[in-house]
Amino acid sequence: MKDLIIYYIFILTPIGIIFWLKKVDLIGEKYFLVLFLFYAFIYRTYIDGKKLVEKNVLLKRNIWKLIIPGYRLKYLKELYLK
């Protein structure tokens, strides 16, 4: 995750796939909602936490705190710009 381009691929590809599946009617509203919530709360928390741990900005045991709304803003620069 040290490369910023790879990080963006990891965070944008799954959400693109979820929206594509909904657009071509391969999943219904309920599955779309479940996948979207999984992406937003579980997947992104893990990916962002992993990147911050690799950069020694966050301790591994504190990754769960990224699920708290607004907590990610504290690390905005480290996540999206560096």
Helices and strands as residue ranges (DSSP letters): H 4-23, H 29-37, I 38-43, H 44-54, G 60-67, G 71-75, H 76-80
